[in-house]
């Protein structure tokens, strides 16, 4: 069991969702996050004053998968999020100790389903 | 500081008290002088003449105040449109929609002043105005009316107010037509392309069809009646917007791969509420104000009531329809119901009785709900429902004149409508008007939108649309501290 965490551009959310669904990965948690990386900040102007916004809007996926779904999930995220430009994001794959489904009490791979 | 302020206030108070008796005495003195003068030259004929002159000048004053008051009510509708449209769209496009709705009045002011007014009301042929075309510069002896009028804008000499009162009132109407387009093309159109189109719409398209009906053109001669602009304003805006929406295409994510409609929720229903009521409020200027004169007061009172009753009845019927079709009463349908009723009663408000207004409103409320679902099915994406409100109900309201009109109900010799024994004459004229204005505005808009598409591009990039036009077009967010997902 692995936990796949991906940080991608906000405008790629729909594309990543679509690609994951095509790869039969249908369960995910998505949140709004801000952060910074290799991509410089974009410029926001307000009343003529220019501000370099260094923490950028990103979207974060958390997806728990069984081992045989790690590769399809990662490939789907790349397919959905990649433009080739700096700022496309990162994917982290973490080992996951346990997974429990609240409703049934199932554990492990069955709980991921 | 506080102490200084209160001393200052007290000083002003003293000053006022000191000045008041003086001015009162002065006034009393003047009255006495006038009375003395009158008693010297007392002759019955002169008094009657003087009385007539005074009455006429009072009439002009009162009418001018009324027209300007109505004009600012209609001006306020810009806020209504801005709030309804931004509320019904997503947070990520709010700045863009607000900017569009704000600048549209500026664009309309420029273009209607430069040429729009002249094309619409200038003396000319049956198709367009030709005299006094630019900058409202034609000869004019307003507030002289009717036969006493001599000038370039005879078509609007039926009202006895100064030229600039007429201009301001017509300007706020022209701006309304342009704001209608804004909602339909929202969330995907380039800011610059919208500006260019709005300029051409108010400079050329709106005045030409306006001339046909309000400027002494061929539809007016045909006996078509549109009191406050169901066709002249609302369906013209609707046709122009429809052409734009067709060339733009639907927003990304509006339709699922299987073709079914995916709802894209508006982000702020409080704004929709605010905008809906501001529009209704403004309509009390739009319709009763189109009398452009107070008269004995009965016409404006009649029109205020037909206007409001139609809106109220349309709310009831749109709520019921939405409840029945969608299982729950959809708030956006309730608000759009009010707007539909208002648009529908705009043409007939001065020509029909209050009972007829209620029926017109009831039908408008049903129409708007079915029409919104219908446009969705046709894959014509209208984020705020403006096509259903302004185009569909603009047509319905114009035709309703032909059905429900009662001759001379507020002093206009429309002849009776079909349901009041007038036969098909009036209805036929109304239908020809709807068709002619629709054909011209839709075709011309399609061409202009297409040229804009070639020259400037019409639609923002896919990435910009997904991340929102606020960041893409304006480099700013509407709610930087609160904003949730930019895309979903």
Interface residues (C-beta under 8 A of the other chain):
Chain A: X9 X10 X11 X12 X13 X14 X32 X42 X43 X44 X45 X46 X57 X59
Chain B: X252 X253 X463 X466 X467 X471 X475 X476 X477 X484 X485 X486 X487 X488
